[in-house]
Amino acid sequence: MRALGVIPARYASSRFPGKPLALIAGKPMVEWVYGAAKKCGELAHIVVATDDERIAAAVRNFGGEYIMTRADHVSGFDRIVEVAQKFADYTHYVNVQGDEPLLPAANISGALALFKRPAIGAVEGCHIATTAVPFATAMDFHSENQVKVVLAADGRALYFSRSPIPFYRKGDFAGLPRALKHQGLYAYSREALLALSALPVAPLEEAESLEQLRFLYHGFNIYVHIASEDSPGVDVPEDIARVERVLAR
């Protein structure tokens, strides 16, 4: 396995323009994310994928590596595909979310370890790996902004949703499996990534606005590493203070 860590970073965010350059304890967020990914020994190399010279300049300033990508990509996934076409000598690619400055290196390692799973019966091995954690609060579980995932017995993702799943018909979920909070980290085998790039948008993906449903819809296996530590993401400017409080502790 030779894995490339890719940090998609775009300037034009609707909710938080210039987010990768937002200062957290005096350093731009993209530098925090790059530093977090560098702590993972399973990543052979790390690159920031951006379409903005301001972000590229920030990466140069802290000594990181970047690649300029097209400006018309709809998602971070599309940016990863372009990077994979330019960095063809890797077996796996990890989409390291650019808004998780405190991402634990163990989460990346745990996801990559899933590719070593053997096929089980009629089920093939891992095509895509991701991570999840138990929900901390009932409020998060019921929030449409927190994506839920339910798993098969072998750790494969059965479904992702913005709705609280599963529905407990009898009202009492004591002792029954709960959905997990999906984290944004993804790892792909090169073969799966290139195959996925040719797929059309799926109806379930349109319904929930979750691109991972395209992968499930077309029969790809997504295995889920249950991480021991969550990572506070930065969606809006107000989240910066929350991350800084975590750093202070």
FIKOLZA-1660 file (N, C-alpha, C; in steps of 0.1 Angstrom, whole numbers, plus 5000, padded with zeros to 4 digits):
% residues 249
   i   px   py   pz ch aa at
   1 5008 4988 5000  A  M  N
   1 5000 5000 5000  A  M CA
   1 5009 5012 5000  A  M  C
   2 5006 5021 4991  A  R  N
   2 5013 5034 4990  A  R CA
   2 5002 5045 4989  A  R  C
   3 5000 5052 5000  A  A  N
   3 4988 5061 5001  A  A CA
   3 4992 5076 5000  A  A  C
   4 4985 5083 4993  A  L  N
   4 4987 5098 4991  A  L CA
   4 4975 5105 4999  A  L  C
   5 4979 5114 5008  A  G  N
   5 4969 5122 5015  A  G CA
   5 4967 5135 5007  A  G  C
   6 4954 5137 5004  A  V  N
   6 4950 5149 4996  A  V CA
   6 4941 5158 5004  A  V  C
   7 4945 5171 5005  A  I  N
   7 4936 5180 5013  A  I CA
   7 4930 5190 5003  A  I  C
   8 4917 5188 4999  A  P  N
   8 4911 5197 4990  A  P CA
   8 4908 5210 4998  A  P  C
   9 4912 5221 4991  A  A  N
   9 4911 5235 4998  A  A CA
   9 4906 5245 4987  A  A  C
  10 4894 5249 4989  A  R  N
  10 4889 5260 4980  A  R CA
  10 4886 5272 4988  A  R  C
  11 4887 5284 4981  A  Y  N
  11 4885 5296 4988  A  Y CA
  11 4870 5300 4988  A  Y  C
  12 4863 5297 4977  A  A  N
  12 4849 5302 4976  A  A CA
  12 4839 5293 4983  A  A  C
  13 4839 5293 4996  A  S  N
  13 4829 5286 5003  A  S CA
  13 4817 5295 5006  A  S  C
  14 4805 5290 5004  A  S  N
  14 4793 5299 5005  A  S CA
  14 4791 5303 5020  A  S  C
  15 4793 5294 5029  A  R  N
  15 4790 5297 5043  A  R CA
  15 4802 5304 5050  A  R  C
  16 4814 5301 5044  A  F  N
  16 4827 5306 5051  A  F CA
  16 4837 5309 5040  A  F  C
  17 4836 5320 5033  A  P  N
  17 4846 5323 5023  A  P CA
  17 4860 5324 5029  A  P  C
  18 4870 5318 5022  A  G  N
  18 4884 5318 5026  A  G CA
  18 4887 5310 5038  A  G  C
  19 4878 5299 5040  A  K  N
  19 4880 5291 5052  A  K CA
  19 4893 5285 5054  A  K  C
  20 4900 5280 5044  A  P  N
  20 4913 5274 5046  A  P CA
  20 4924 5283 5052  A  P  C
  21 4921 5296 5050  A  L  N
  21 4931 5307 5054  A  L CA
  21 4927 5313 5068  A  L  C
  22 4915 5308 5073  A  A  N
  22 4911 5313 5086  A  A CA
  22 4921 5310 5097  A  A  C
  23 4925 5320 5105  A  L  N
  23 4935 5318 5115  A  L CA
  23 4930 5311 5127  A  L  C
  24 4937 5301 5131  A  I  N
  24 4934 5293 5144  A  I CA
  24 4947 5294 5152  A  I  C
  25 4946 5301 5163  A  A  N
  25 4957 5303 5172  A  A CA
  25 4969 5308 5164  A  A  C
  26 4967 5317 5155  A  G  N
  26 4977 5323 5147  A  G CA
  26 4982 5317 5135  A  G  C
  27 4977 5305 5132  A  K  N
  27 4981 5298 5120  A  K CA
  27 4969 5295 5111  A  K  C
  28 4970 5295 5097  A  P  N
  28 4959 5293 5088  A  P CA
  28 4955 5278 5090  A  P  C
  29 4942 5276 5089  A  M  N
  29 4936 5263 5091  A  M CA
  29 4942 5252 5082  A  M  C
  30 4946 5256 5070  A  V  N
  30 4952 5246 5061  A  V CA
  30 4965 5241 5066  A  V  C
  31 4972 5249 5074  A  E  N
  31 4985 5245 5080  A  E CA
  31 4982 5235 5091  A  E  C
  32 4972 5237 5099  A  W  N
  32 4968 5228 5110  A  W CA
  32 4964 5214 5104  A  W  C
  33 4956 5214 5093  A  V  N
  33 4952 5202 5087  A  V CA
  33 4964 5194 5081  A  V  C
  34 4973 5201 5074  A  Y  N
  34 4985 5196 5069  A  Y CA
  34 4994 5189 5080  A  Y  C
  35 4995 5196 5091  A  G  N
  35 5003 5191 5102  A  G CA
  35 4997 5179 5108  A  G  C
  36 4983 5179 5109  A  A  N
  36 4977 5167 5114  A  A CA
  36 4979 5155 5105  A  A  C
  37 4978 5157 5092  A  A  N
  37 4980 5145 5083  A  A CA
  37 4994 5141 5083  A  A  C
  38 5004 5150 5085  A  K  N
  38 5018 5146 5086  A  K CA
  38 5021 5136 5097  A  K  C
  39 5013 5136 5107  A  K  N
  39 5015 5127 5119  A  K CA
  39 5012 5113 5116  A  K  C
  40 5005 5110 5104  A  C  N
  40 5001 5097 5101  A  C CA
  40 5012 5090 5093  A  C  C
  41 5018 5080 5099  A  G  N
  41 5029 5073 5092  A  G CA
  41 5026 5065 5080  A  G  C
  42 5013 5062 5079  A  E  N
  42 5008 5054 5067  A  E CA
  42 5007 5062 5054  A  E  C
  43 5007 5075 5055  A  L  N
  43 5007 5084 5043  A  L CA
  43 5021 5086 5038  A  L  C
  44 5023 5081 5026  A  A  N
  44 5036 5083 5019  A  A CA
  44 5039 5097 5016  A  A  C
  45 5028 5105 5013  A  H  N
  45 5030 5119 5009  A  H CA
  45 5017 5126 5011  A  H  C
  46 5018 5139 5012  A  I  N
  46 5006 5148 5014  A  I CA
  46 5007 5160 5005  A  I  C
  47 4995 5163 4999  A  V  N
  47 4995 5175 4990  A  V CA
  47 4982 5182 4992  A  V  C
  48 4982 5195 4991  A  V  N
  48 4970 5203 4992  A  V CA
  48 4966 5206 4978  A  V  C
  49 4953 5203 4975  A  A  N
  49 4947 5205 4961  A  A CA
  49 4939 5217 4962  A  A  C
  50 4943 5228 4955  A  T  N
  50 4935 5240 4955  A  T CA
  50 4934 5247 4941  A  T  C
  51 4925 5256 4940  A  D  N
  51 4924 5263 4927  A  D CA
  51 4926 5278 4930  A  D  C
  52 4932 5282 4941  A  D  N
  52 4933 5296 4945  A  D CA
  52 4948 5299 4949  A  D  C
  53 4953 5309 4943  A  E  N
  53 4967 5313 4945  A  E CA
  53 4970 5317 4960  A  E  C
  54 4959 5323 4966  A  R  N
  54 4961 5327 4980  A  R CA
  54 4964 5315 4989  A  R  C
  55 4956 5305 4987  A  I  N
  55 4958 5292 4995  A  I CA
  55 4972 5286 4991  A  I  C
  56 4975 5286 4978  A  A  N
  56 4988 5281 4974  A  A CA
  56 5000 5288 4981  A  A  C
  57 4998 5302 4982  A  A  N
  57 5009 5310 4988  A  A CA
  57 5010 5306 5003  A  A  C
  58 4999 5304 5010  A  A  N
  58 4999 5300 5024  A  A CA
  58 5006 5287 5026  A  A  C
  59 5004 5277 5017  A  V  N
  59 5010 5264 5018  A  V CA
  59 5025 5266 5015  A  V  C
  60 5029 5274 5006  A  R  N
  60 5043 5276 5003  A  R CA
  60 5050 5282 5016  A  R  C
  61 5043 5291 5022  A  N  N
  61 5049 5298 5034  A  N CA
  61 5052 5288 5045  A  N  C
  62 5044 5278 5047  A  F  N
  62 5048 5268 5058  A  F CA
  62 5055 5256 5053  A  F  C
  63 5059 5256 5041  A  G  N
  63 5068 5246 5035  A  G CA
  63 5060 5233 5031  A  G  C
  64 5047 5234 5028  A  G  N
  64 5040 5223 5023  A  G CA
  64 5040 5222 5008  A  G  C
  65 5034 5211 5003  A  E  N
  65 5033 5209 4989  A  E CA
  65 5019 5211 4984  A  E  C
  66 5017 5217 4973  A  Y  N
  66 5003 5219 4968  A  Y CA
  66 5003 5216 4953  A  Y  C
  67 4991 5214 4948  A  I  N
  67 4989 5213 4933  A  I CA
  67 4977 5221 4929  A  I  C
  68 4978 5229 4919  A  M  N
  68 4967 5237 4914  A  M CA
  68 4958 5228 4906  A  M  C
  69 4945 5229 4909  A  T  N
  69 4935 5221 4902  A  T CA
  69 4925 5230 4896  A  T  C
  70 4916 5224 4888  A  R  N
  70 4906 5232 4880  A  R CA
  70 4897 5239 4890  A  R  C
  71 4891 5250 4886  A  A  N
  71 4882 5258 4894  A  A CA
  71 4868 5254 4893  A  A  C
  72 4864 5245 4884  A  D  N
  72 4850 5242 4882  A  D CA
  72 4846 5228 4888  A  D  C
  73 4854 5223 4898  A  H  N
  73 4850 5211 4904  A  H CA
  73 4838 5213 4913  A  H  C
  74 4829 5204 4913  A  V  N
  74 4816 5205 4921  A  V CA
  74 4819 5201 4936  A  V  C
  75 4828 5192 4938  A  S  N
  75 4831 5186 4952  A  S CA
  75 4845 5183 4954  A  S  C
  76 4849 5181 4966  A  G  N
  76 4862 5177 4969  A  G CA
  76 4866 5163 4963  A  G  C
  77 4856 5155 4961  A  F  N
  77 4858 5142 4954  A  F CA
  77 4864 5144 4940  A  F  C
  78 4858 5153 4933  A  D  N
  78 4862 5156 4919  A  D CA
  78 4877 5161 4919  A  D  C
  79 4880 5169 4929  A  R  N
  79 4894 5174 4930  A  R CA
  79 4904 5162 4933  A  R  C
  80 4899 5153 4941  A  I  N
  80 4908 5141 4944  A  I CA
  80 4910 5133 4931  A  I  C
  81 4900 5132 4923  A  V  N
  81 4902 5124 4910  A  V CA
  81 4912 5131 4901  A  V  C
  82 4911 5144 4901  A  E  N
  82 4921 5151 4892  A  E CA
  82 4936 5149 4898  A  E  C
  83 4937 5149 4911  A  V  N
  83 4950 5147 4917  A  V CA
  83 4955 5133 4914  A  V  C
  84 4946 5123 4915  A  A  N
  84 4949 5109 4912  A  A CA
  84 4954 5107 4898  A  A  C
  85 4949 5115 4888  A  Q  N
  85 4953 5114 4875  A  Q CA
  85 4967 5120 4873  A  Q  C
  86 4971 5129 4882  A  K  N
  86 4984 5135 4881  A  K CA
  86 4995 5128 4889  A  K  C
  87 4990 5121 4900  A  F  N
  87 4999 5113 4909  A  F CA
  87 4994 5098 4907  A  F  C
  88 4999 5092 4896  A  A  N
  88 4994 5079 4893  A  A CA
  88 5001 5068 4900  A  A  C
  89 5012 5071 4907  A  D  N
  89 5020 5060 4913  A  D CA
  89 5017 5057 4928  A  D  C
  90 5004 5058 4931  A  Y  N
  90 4999 5055 4944  A  Y CA
  90 4988 5045 4943  A  Y  C
  91 4987 5036 4953  A  T  N
  91 4977 5026 4953  A  T CA
  91 4964 5031 4960  A  T  C
  92 4965 5041 4969  A  H  N
  92 4953 5046 4976  A  H CA
  92 4954 5061 4978  A  H  C
  93 4943 5067 4979  A  Y  N
  93 4942 5081 4981  A  Y CA
  93 4932 5084 4992  A  Y  C
  94 4937 5093 5001  A  V  N
  94 4929 5097 5013  A  V CA
  94 4925 5111 5012  A  V  C
  95 4912 5113 5012  A  N  N
  95 4906 5127 5012  A  N CA
  95 4906 5132 5026  A  N  C
  96 4916 5140 5030  A  V  N
  96 4917 5146 5043  A  V CA
  96 4909 5159 5043  A  V  C
  97 4898 5159 5050  A  Q  N
  97 4889 5171 5050  A  Q CA
  97 4897 5184 5055  A  Q  C
  98 4896 5194 5046  A  G  N
  98 4903 5206 5049  A  G CA
  98 4898 5215 5060  A  G  C
  99 4887 5210 5066  A  D  N
  99 4881 5218 5077  A  D CA
  99 4881 5211 5091  A  D  C
 100 4890 5201 5092  A  E  N
 100 4892 5194 5104  A  E CA
 100 4907 5195 5109  A  E  C
 101 4909 5207 5115  A  P  N
 101 4923 5210 5119  A  P CA
 101 4929 5201 5130  A  P  C
 102 4920 5194 5138  A  L  N
 102 4925 5185 5148  A  L CA
 102 4923 5171 5146  A  L  C
 103 4923 5167 5133  A  L  N
 103 4921 5153 5129  A  L CA
 103 4931 5144 5135  A  L  C
 104 4927 5134 5143  A  P  N
 104 4937 5124 5148  A  P CA
 104 4943 5116 5138  A  P  C
 105 4956 5114 5138  A  A  N
 105 4963 5106 5128  A  A CA
 105 4958 5091 5129  A  A  C
 106 4954 5087 5141  A  A  N
 106 4949 5073 5142  A  A CA
 106 4936 5071 5134  A  A  C
 107 4929 5081 5131  A  N  N
 107 4917 5080 5123  A  N CA
 107 4920 5076 5109  A  N  C
 108 4931 5083 5104  A  I  N
 108 4935 5080 5090  A  I CA
 108 4941 5065 5090  A  I  C
 109 4949 5062 5099  A  S  N
 109 4955 5048 5100  A  S CA
 109 4944 5038 5101  A  S  C
 110 4934 5040 5109  A  G  N
 110 4923 5031 5110  A  G CA
 110 4915 5028 5098  A  G  C
 111 4913 5039 5090  A  A  N
 111 4906 5038 5077  A  A CA
 111 4915 5030 5067  A  A  C
 112 4928 5033 5066  A  L  N
 112 4936 5026 5057  A  L CA
 112 4938 5011 5060  A  L  C
 113 4937 5008 5073  A  A  N
 113 4938 4994 5077  A  A CA
 113 4927 4985 5072  A  A  C
 114 4915 4991 5069  A  L  N
 114 4904 4984 5064  A  L CA
 114 4906 4978 5050  A  L  C
 115 4915 4983 5043  A  F  N
 115 4918 4978 5029  A  F CA
 115 4925 4964 5030  A  F  C
 116 4930 4960 5042  A  K  N
 116 4936 4947 5044  A  K CA
 116 4926 4937 5047  A  K  C
 117 4913 4940 5048  A  R  N
 117 4903 4930 5051  A  R CA
 117 4901 4921 5040  A  R  C
 118 4901 4908 5042  A  P  N
 118 4898 4898 5031  A  P CA
 118 4884 4898 5027  A  P  C
 119 4881 4893 5015  A  A  N
 119 4867 4891 5011  A  A CA
 119 4860 4881 5020  A  A  C
 120 4848 4883 5023  A  I  N
 120 4840 4874 5032  A  I CA
 120 4828 4868 5024  A  I  C
 121 4829 4855 5022  A  G  N
 121 4818 4849 5014  A  G CA
 121 4816 4856 5000  A  G  C
 122 4804 4861 4998  A  A  N
 122 4801 4867 4985  A  A CA
 122 4805 4882 4985  A  A  C
 123 4809 4887 4997  A  V  N
 123 4813 4901 4998  A  V CA
 123 4827 4903 4995  A  V  C
 124 4830 4912 4986  A  E  N
 124 4843 4916 4982  A  E CA
 124 4850 4924 4993  A  E  C
 125 4863 4926 4991  A  G  N
 125 4870 4934 5001  A  G CA
 125 4866 4949 5000  A  G  C
 126 4874 4957 5007  A  C  N
 126 4871 4972 5008  A  C CA
 126 4875 4979 4996  A  C  C
 127 4865 4987 4991  A  H  N
 127 4867 4996 4980  A  H CA
 127 4870 5010 4985  A  H  C
 128 4862 5014 4995  A  I  N
 128 4863 5027 5001  A  I CA
 128 4863 5026 5016  A  I  C
 129 4871 5034 5023  A  A  N
 129 4871 5033 5038  A  A CA
 129 4868 5047 5043  A  A  C
 130 4861 5047 5054  A  T  N
 130 4857 5060 5061  A  T CA
 130 4857 5058 5076  A  T  C
 131 4854 5068 5084  A  T  N
 131 4854 5067 5098  A  T CA
 131 4841 5072 5104  A  T  C
 132 4838 5068 5116  A  A  N
 132 4826 5072 5123  A  A CA
 132 4829 5071 5138  A  A  C
 133 4821 5078 5146  A  V  N
 133 4822 5078 5161  A  V CA
 133 4808 5077 5167  A  V  C
 134 4806 5072 5179  A  P  N
 134 4793 5073 5185  A  P CA
 134 4789 5088 5187  A  P  C
 135 4776 5090 5187  A  F  N
 135 4771 5103 5189  A  F CA
 135 4772 5107 5203  A  F  C
 136 4776 5120 5205  A  A  N
 136 4779 5125 5219  A  A CA
 136 4766 5129 5226  A  A  C
 137 4756 5135 5217  A  T  N
 137 4744 5140 5223  A  T CA
 137 4732 5136 5214  A  T  C
 138 4720 5136 5221  A  A  N
 138 4708 5133 5213  A  A CA
 138 4705 5144 5203  A  A  C
 139 4709 5157 5206  A  M  N
 139 4707 5168 5197  A  M CA
 139 4715 5166 5184  A  M  C
 140 4727 5161 5185  A  D  N
 140 4735 5158 5173  A  D CA
 140 4728 5147 5165  A  D  C
 141 4723 5137 5172  A  F  N
 141 4717 5126 5165  A  F CA
 141 4705 5130 5157  A  F  C
 142 4698 5140 5162  A  H  N
 142 4686 5145 5155  A  H CA
 142 4688 5156 5145  A  H  C
 143 4701 5161 5145  A  S  N
 143 4704 5172 5136  A  S CA
 143 4706 5167 5121  A  S  C
 144 4700 5174 5112  A  E  N
 144 4702 5170 5098  A  E CA
 144 4716 5174 5093  A  E  C
 145 4723 5182 5100  A  N  N
 145 4737 5185 5096  A  N CA
 145 4747 5174 5101  A  N  C
 146 4743 5165 5109  A  Q  N
 146 4751 5154 5114  A  Q CA
 146 4747 5142 5106  A  Q  C
 147 4756 5136 5098  A  V  N
 147 4753 5125 5090  A  V CA
 147 4754 5112 5098  A  V  C
 148 4744 5103 5097  A  K  N
 148 4743 5091 5104  A  K CA
 148 4747 5079 5094  A  K  C
 149 4753 5069 5100  A  V  N
 149 4756 5057 5092  A  V CA
 149 4753 5045 5100  A  V  C
 150 4746 5035 5094  A  V  N
 150 4744 5022 5101  A  V CA
 150 4752 5011 5094  A  V  C
 151 4756 5002 5102  A  L  N
 151 4766 4992 5097  A  L CA
 151 4761 4978 5097  A  L  C
 152 4767 4970 5088  A  A  N
 152 4765 4955 5088  A  A CA
 152 4774 4949 5099  A  A  C
 153 4772 4936 5101  A  A  N
 153 4780 4930 5112  A  A CA
 153 4795 4930 5109  A  A  C
 154 4799 4931 5096  A  D  N
 154 4813 4931 5093  A  D CA
 154 4819 4944 5092  A  D  C
 155 4811 4955 5095  A  G  N
 155 4816 4968 5094  A  G CA
 155 4814 4976 5082  A  G  C
 156 4807 4970 5072  A  R  N
 156 4803 4977 5060  A  R CA
 156 4792 4987 5063  A  R  C
 157 4792 4998 5056  A  A  N
 157 4781 5007 5057  A  A CA
 157 4769 5002 5049  A  A  C
 158 4758 5002 5056  A  L  N
 158 4745 4998 5049  A  L CA
 158 4738 5010 5043  A  L  C
 159 4739 5022 5051  A  Y  N
 159 4732 5034 5046  A  Y CA
 159 4737 5046 5054  A  Y  C
 160 4737 5057 5047  A  F  N
 160 4740 5070 5053  A  F CA
 160 4727 5079 5052  A  F  C
 161 4725 5087 5062  A  S  N
 161 4713 5096 5061  A  S CA
 161 4715 5108 5070  A  S  C
 162 4707 5118 5066  A  R  N
 162 4706 5130 5075  A  R CA
 162 4695 5128 5085  A  R  C
 163 4687 5118 5083  A  S  N
 163 4676 5116 5093  A  S CA
 163 4681 5106 5104  A  S  C
 164 4675 5106 5115  A  P  N
 164 4678 5097 5126  A  P CA
 164 4674 5083 5121  A  P  C
 165 4684 5074 5120  A  I  N
 165 4682 5060 5116  A  I CA
 165 4689 5051 5126  A  I  C
 166 4684 5038 5128  A  P  N
 166 4672 5033 5123  A  P CA
 166 4660 5038 5130  A  P  C
 167 4648 5036 5125  A  F  N
 167 4636 5040 5132  A  F CA
 167 4632 5028 5142  A  F  C
 168 4631 5032 5155  A  Y  N
 168 4628 5022 5165  A  Y CA
 168 4613 5021 5166  A  Y  C
 169 4607 5012 5160  A  R  N
 169 4592 5011 5159  A  R CA
 169 4586 5009 5173  A  R  C
 170 4593 5002 5182  A  K  N
 170 4587 4999 5195  A  K CA
 170 4590 5010 5205  A  K  C
 171 4598 5020 5200  A  G  N
 171 4601 5031 5209  A  G CA
 171 4612 5030 5218  A  G  C
 172 4617 5018 5221  A  D  N
 172 4627 5015 5231  A  D CA
 172 4639 5010 5223  A  D  C
 173 4650 5017 5223  A  F  N
 173 4662 5012 5216  A  F CA
 173 4673 5007 5225  A  F  C
 174 4669 5004 5238  A  A  N
 174 4679 4999 5247  A  A CA
 174 4684 4985 5242  A  A  C
 175 4697 4984 5241  A  G  N
 175 4704 4972 5237  A  G CA
 175 4704 4970 5222  A  G  C
 176 4698 4979 5214  A  L  N
 176 4697 4978 5200  A  L CA
 176 4708 4986 5193  A  L  C
 177 4713 4983 5181  A  P  N
 177 4723 4990 5175  A  P CA
 177 4719 5005 5172  A  P  C
 178 4728 5014 5174  A  R  N
 178 4725 5028 5172  A  R CA
 178 4733 5032 5159  A  R  C
 179 4728 5042 5153  A  A  N
 179 4736 5048 5142  A  A CA
 179 4748 5055 5147  A  A  C
 180 4759 5056 5139  A  L  N
 180 4771 5063 5143  A  L CA
 180 4771 5077 5136  A  L  C
 181 4779 5086 5141  A  K  N
 181 4781 5099 5135  A  K CA
 181 4793 5097 5125  A  K  C
 182 4789 5100 5112  A  H  N
 182 4799 5098 5101  A  H CA
 182 4809 5110 5101  A  H  C
 183 4821 5107 5101  A  Q  N
 183 4832 5117 5099  A  Q CA
 183 4835 5118 5084  A  Q  C
 184 4841 5129 5080  A  G  N
 184 4842 5132 5066  A  G CA
 184 4854 5126 5059  A  G  C
 185 4863 5119 5066  A  L  N
 185 4874 5112 5060  A  L CA
 185 4871 5101 5051  A  L  C
 186 4877 5101 5039  A  Y  N
 186 4875 5090 5029  A  Y CA
 186 4888 5085 5024  A  Y  C
 187 4890 5072 5022  A  A  N
 187 4901 5066 5016  A  A CA
 187 4896 5057 5004  A  A  C
 188 4903 5058 4993  A  Y  N
 188 4899 5050 4981  A  Y CA
 188 4910 5042 4976  A  Y  C
 189 4908 5030 4971  A  S  N
 189 4918 5024 4963  A  S CA
 189 4918 5031 4949  A  S  C
 190 4929 5030 4942  A  R  N
 190 4930 5037 4930  A  R CA
 190 4919 5032 4920  A  R  C
 191 4918 5019 4919  A  E  N
 191 4908 5013 4910  A  E CA
 191 4894 5018 4913  A  E  C
 192 4890 5018 4926  A  A  N
 192 4877 5022 4929  A  A CA
 192 4875 5037 4926  A  A  C
 193 4885 5045 4929  A  L  N
 193 4884 5060 4927  A  L CA
 193 4881 5063 4912  A  L  C
 194 4889 5057 4903  A  L  N
 194 4887 5059 4889  A  L CA
 194 4874 5054 4884  A  L  C
 195 4870 5043 4889  A  A  N
 195 4856 5038 4885  A  A CA
 195 4845 5047 4890  A  A  C
 196 4847 5052 4902  A  L  N
 196 4836 5060 4908  A  L CA
 196 4835 5073 4900  A  L  C
 197 4846 5078 4895  A  S  N
 197 4846 5091 4888  A  S CA
 197 4838 5091 4876  A  S  C
 198 4835 5079 4870  A  A  N
 198 4827 5078 4858  A  A CA
 198 4812 5076 4861  A  A  C
 199 4808 5075 4873  A  L  N
 199 4794 5072 4877  A  L CA
 199 4786 5085 4876  A  L  C
 200 4773 5083 4872  A  P  N
 200 4764 5094 4873  A  P CA
 200 4759 5097 4887  A  P  C
 201 4753 5108 4889  A  V  N
 201 4747 5111 4902  A  V CA
 201 4735 5101 4904  A  V  C
 202 4734 5096 4917  A  A  N
 202 4724 5086 4920  A  A CA
 202 4712 5093 4926  A  A  C
 203 4700 5087 4924  A  P  N
 203 4688 5093 4930  A  P CA
 203 4688 5095 4945  A  P  C
 204 4694 5085 4952  A  L  N
 204 4695 5086 4967  A  L CA
 204 4705 5097 4971  A  L  C
 205 4715 5099 4963  A  E  N
 205 4725 5110 4965  A  E CA
 205 4718 5123 4964  A  E  C
 206 4709 5125 4953  A  E  N
 206 4702 5137 4951  A  E CA
 206 4692 5140 4963  A  E  C
 207 4686 5129 4968  A  A  N
 207 4676 5130 4978  A  A CA
 207 4682 5135 4991  A  A  C
 208 4694 5130 4995  A  E  N
 208 4700 5133 5008  A  E CA
 208 4711 5143 5007  A  E  C
 209 4716 5146 4994  A  S  N
 209 4727 5154 4992  A  S CA
 209 4740 5149 4999  A  S  C
 210 4742 5136 4997  A  L  N
 210 4753 5128 5002  A  L CA
 210 4760 5120 4991  A  L  C
 211 4772 5124 4987  A  E  N
 211 4778 5117 4976  A  E CA
 211 4781 5103 4979  A  E  C
 212 4783 5099 4991  A  Q  N
 212 4786 5085 4994  A  Q CA
 212 4775 5076 4991  A  Q  C
 213 4763 5081 4990  A  L  N
 213 4752 5072 4985  A  L CA
 213 4753 5068 4971  A  L  C
 214 4760 5076 4963  A  R  N
 214 4763 5072 4949  A  R CA
 214 4771 5059 4949  A  R  C
 215 4781 5059 4958  A  F  N
 215 4789 5047 4958  A  F CA
 215 4782 5034 4962  A  F  C
 216 4773 5036 4973  A  L  N
 216 4765 5024 4977  A  L CA
 216 4755 5020 4966  A  L  C
 217 4749 5030 4960  A  Y  N
 217 4739 5028 4950  A  Y CA
 217 4744 5019 4939  A  Y  C
 218 4757 5021 4935  A  H  N
 218 4763 5014 4924  A  H CA
 218 4771 5002 4929  A  H  C
 219 4769 4998 4941  A  G  N
 219 4774 4985 4945  A  G CA
 219 4789 4985 4951  A  G  C
 220 4794 4996 4954  A  F  N
 220 4808 4996 4960  A  F CA
 220 4807 4994 4975  A  F  C
 221 4817 4987 4981  A  N  N
 221 4817 4985 4995  A  N CA
 221 4824 4996 5002  A  N  C
 222 4817 5002 5012  A  I  N
 222 4824 5012 5021  A  I CA
 222 4825 5006 5035  A  I  C
 223 4837 5004 5039  A  Y  N
 223 4839 4999 5053  A  Y CA
 223 4842 5011 5062  A  Y  C
 224 4837 5009 5075  A  V  N
 224 4838 5020 5084  A  V CA
 224 4847 5017 5096  A  V  C
 225 4856 5025 5098  A  H  N
 225 4865 5024 5110  A  H CA
 225 4858 5032 5122  A  H  C
 226 4855 5025 5133  A  I  N
 226 4849 5032 5144  A  I CA
 226 4860 5038 5152  A  I  C
 227 4862 5051 5151  A  A  N
 227 4873 5058 5158  A  A CA
 227 4870 5060 5172  A  A  C
 228 4880 5062 5180  A  S  N
 228 4879 5064 5194  A  S CA
 228 4878 5079 5198  A  S  C
 229 4881 5087 5188  A  E  N
 229 4882 5102 5190  A  E CA
 229 4875 5109 5179  A  E  C
 230 4866 5119 5183  A  D  N
 230 4860 5127 5173  A  D CA
 230 4869 5139 5170  A  D  C
 231 4866 5146 5159  A  S  N
 231 4874 5157 5155  A  S CA
 231 4865 5169 5152  A  S  C
 232 4866 5180 5160  A  P  N
 232 4857 5192 5158  A  P CA
 232 4860 5198 5144  A  P  C
 233 4850 5199 5136  A  G  N
 233 4851 5205 5123  A  G CA
 233 4848 5220 5123  A  G  C
 234 4852 5227 5113  A  V  N
 234 4849 5241 5112  A  V CA
 234 4840 5244 5100  A  V  C
 235 4827 5246 5103  A  D  N
 235 4817 5249 5092  A  D CA
 235 4815 5263 5090  A  D  C
 236 4814 5271 5101  A  V  N
 236 4812 5285 5101  A  V CA
 236 4822 5292 5109  A  V  C
 237 4824 5306 5108  A  P  N
 237 4834 5313 5115  A  P CA
 237 4833 5311 5131  A  P  C
 238 4821 5309 5136  A  E  N
 238 4819 5307 5150  A  E CA
 238 4826 5295 5155  A  E  C
 239 4829 5285 5147  A  D  N
 239 4835 5273 5151  A  D CA
 239 4850 5274 5154  A  D  C
 240 4856 5285 5149  A  I  N
 240 4870 5287 5152  A  I CA
 240 4873 5288 5167  A  I  C
 241 4864 5296 5174  A  A  N
 241 4866 5297 5189  A  A CA
 241 4865 5284 5196  A  A  C
 242 4856 5275 5191  A  R  N
 242 4855 5262 5197  A  R CA
 242 4868 5253 5196  A  R  C
 243 4874 5254 5184  A  V  N
 243 4886 5247 5181  A  V CA
 243 4897 5252 5190  A  V  C
 244 4898 5266 5191  A  E  N
 244 4908 5272 5199  A  E CA
 244 4907 5268 5214  A  E  C
 245 4894 5266 5219  A  R  N
 245 4892 5262 5233  A  R CA
 245 4898 5248 5234  A  R  C
 246 4896 5239 5224  A  V  N
 246 4901 5225 5225  A  V CA
 246 4916 5226 5226  A  V  C
 247 4922 5234 5217  A  L  N
 247 4937 5236 5217  A  L CA
 247 4942 5241 5230  A  L  C
 248 4935 5250 5236  A  A  N
 248 4939 5256 5249  A  A CA
 248 4939 5245 5260  A  A  C
 249 4930 5235 5259  A  R  N
 249 4930 5224 5269  A  R CA
 249 4941 5214 5267  A  R  C
% end
